[in-house]
Amino acid sequence: GPAVEKVKVGRAVVVVETWRKRVRLAAFRAALQAGLQPHLAGNELVQEALGIDGEEASTRGQGDGPRLDALDKRHLLSKSSSSSRARDKDIKGGRKSKEAACSQFDLVE
């Protein structure tokens, strides 16, 4: 029979069996490149063209916790966020304690 290709979509593995679907997959790969996975998981047209079950594909393998929306993610990663300031403070405190230890033994770093 024809060659079979397996594609991982979220937590599911989809088997692309027919030549027609393999050619479509190759075309989607060429057009979407790095954006293929999100389309496989959420784009009904791509899912239908490749015979992928949308319910199974939408179960994404990105953990069980809630996803952050763009605004929350930007705030979390912002240099001025409280978590970022706390991380900077910890790093600075570590540097000071290292400097104190080095100066105690007359080491230069």
The 8 nearest C-alpha neighbors of each residue, nearest first, counted from 0:
[[1, 2, 3, 16, 17, 18, 4, 15],
 [0, 2, 3, 17, 18, 16, 4, 21],
 [3, 1, 0, 4, 16, 17, 18, 15],
 [2, 4, 16, 15, 1, 14, 5, 17],
 [3, 5, 15, 14, 16, 6, 2, 21],
 [6, 4, 14, 13, 15, 12, 7, 3],
 [7, 5, 13, 12, 8, 14, 4, 15],
 [6, 8, 12, 11, 13, 9, 5, 10],
 [9, 7, 11, 56, 12, 10, 40, 6],
 [8, 10, 59, 60, 11, 58, 56, 7],
 [9, 11, 60, 59, 8, 58, 12, 7],
 [12, 10, 8, 9, 7, 56, 13, 55],
 [11, 13, 7, 6, 8, 5, 14, 10],
 [14, 12, 6, 5, 7, 11, 15, 8],
 [13, 15, 5, 4, 16, 6, 12, 3],
 [16, 14, 4, 3, 5, 17, 21, 20],
 [15, 17, 3, 14, 4, 18, 2, 1],
 [18, 16, 19, 20, 15, 21, 1, 3],
 [17, 19, 21, 20, 22, 16, 1, 2],
 [18, 20, 22, 17, 21, 23, 16, 24],
 [21, 19, 23, 17, 22, 49, 18, 24],
 [22, 20, 18, 24, 23, 19, 25, 15],
 [21, 23, 25, 19, 20, 24, 18, 26],
 [24, 22, 20, 26, 21, 25, 27, 19],
 [25, 23, 21, 27, 26, 22, 20, 28],
 [24, 26, 28, 22, 23, 27, 21, 29],
 [27, 25, 23, 29, 24, 28, 30, 22],
 [28, 26, 24, 30, 29, 25, 31, 23],
 [29, 27, 25, 32, 31, 26, 30, 24],
 [30, 28, 26, 27, 32, 31, 25, 24],
 [29, 31, 27, 28, 32, 26, 35, 25],
 [30, 32, 34, 35, 28, 27, 29, 33],
 [31, 33, 28, 34, 29, 35, 30, 27],
 [34, 32, 35, 31, 36, 28, 37, 30],
 [35, 33, 31, 32, 36, 37, 38, 28],
 [34, 36, 31, 38, 33, 37, 32, 39],
 [37, 35, 39, 38, 34, 40, 8, 33],
 [38, 36, 40, 39, 35, 41, 34, 42],
 [39, 37, 42, 41, 35, 40, 36, 45],
 [38, 40, 36, 37, 41, 46, 42, 35],
 [41, 39, 56, 57, 37, 38, 8, 36],
 [42, 40, 38, 39, 37, 57, 43, 53],
 [41, 43, 38, 45, 44, 39, 46, 40],
 [42, 44, 46, 45, 47, 41, 53, 38],
 [45, 43, 47, 46, 42, 48, 49, 38],
 [44, 46, 48, 47, 42, 43, 39, 49],
 [47, 45, 51, 43, 49, 44, 48, 50],
 [46, 48, 50, 44, 49, 45, 43, 51],
 [47, 49, 45, 46, 50, 44, 20, 23],
 [50, 48, 46, 20, 47, 51, 45, 24],
 [49, 51, 47, 48, 46, 52, 20, 15],
 [52, 50, 46, 49, 53, 47, 13, 56],
 [51, 53, 55, 54, 56, 50, 46, 47],
 [54, 52, 56, 55, 57, 51, 46, 43],
 [55, 53, 57, 56, 52, 58, 51, 40],
 [54, 56, 53, 57, 52, 58, 11, 10],
 [57, 55, 40, 53, 58, 54, 8, 9],
 [56, 58, 40, 54, 55, 59, 53, 41],
 [59, 57, 56, 55, 9, 10, 60, 54],
 [58, 60, 9, 61, 57, 10, 56, 40],
 [61, 59, 9, 10, 62, 58, 63, 8],
 [60, 62, 59, 63, 9, 64, 66, 58],
 [63, 61, 64, 60, 59, 65, 66, 58],
 [62, 64, 65, 61, 60, 66, 59, 58],
 [65, 63, 62, 66, 61, 67, 60, 59],
 [66, 64, 67, 63, 62, 68, 61, 71],
 [65, 67, 64, 68, 61, 63, 62, 72],
 [68, 66, 72, 71, 69, 65, 70, 73],
 [67, 69, 71, 70, 72, 66, 73, 65],
 [70, 68, 72, 71, 73, 67, 74, 66],
 [69, 71, 73, 72, 68, 74, 67, 75],
 [72, 70, 74, 73, 68, 69, 67, 75],
 [71, 73, 75, 69, 74, 70, 67, 68],
 [74, 72, 70, 76, 71, 75, 77, 69],
 [73, 75, 77, 71, 72, 76, 80, 70],
 [76, 74, 72, 73, 77, 80, 71, 82],
 [75, 77, 73, 74, 72, 78, 80, 83],
 [78, 76, 74, 80, 79, 75, 73, 83],
 [77, 79, 83, 80, 76, 84, 74, 75],
 [78, 80, 77, 84, 83, 81, 74, 82],
 [81, 79, 83, 77, 82, 78, 74, 75],
 [80, 82, 84, 83, 85, 79, 75, 78],
 [83, 81, 85, 80, 84, 86, 75, 79],
 [82, 84, 86, 80, 81, 85, 78, 87],
 [83, 85, 81, 87, 86, 82, 88, 80],
 [86, 84, 88, 82, 83, 87, 81, 89],
 [85, 87, 83, 89, 88, 84, 82, 90],
 [88, 86, 84, 90, 85, 89, 91, 83],
 [87, 89, 85, 91, 86, 90, 92, 84],
 [90, 88, 92, 86, 87, 91, 93, 85],
 [91, 89, 93, 87, 92, 88, 94, 86],
 [90, 92, 88, 94, 93, 89, 87, 95],
 [93, 91, 89, 95, 94, 90, 88, 96],
 [94, 92, 90, 96, 91, 95, 97, 89],
 [93, 95, 97, 91, 92, 96, 98, 90],
 [96, 94, 98, 92, 97, 93, 99, 91],
 [95, 97, 99, 93, 98, 94, 100, 92],
 [96, 98, 94, 100, 99, 95, 101, 93],
 [99, 97, 95, 101, 96, 100, 102, 94],
 [98, 100, 96, 102, 97, 101, 95, 103],
 [101, 99, 97, 103, 98, 102, 96, 104],
 [102, 100, 106, 98, 103, 104, 99, 105],
 [101, 103, 105, 99, 104, 100, 106, 98],
 [102, 104, 100, 101, 105, 99, 106, 98],
 [103, 105, 102, 101, 106, 100, 99, 107],
 [106, 104, 102, 103, 101, 107, 100, 99],
 [107, 105, 101, 104, 102, 108, 103, 100],
 [106, 108, 105, 101, 102, 98, 104, 100],
 [107, 106, 101, 98, 97, 102, 105, 100]]
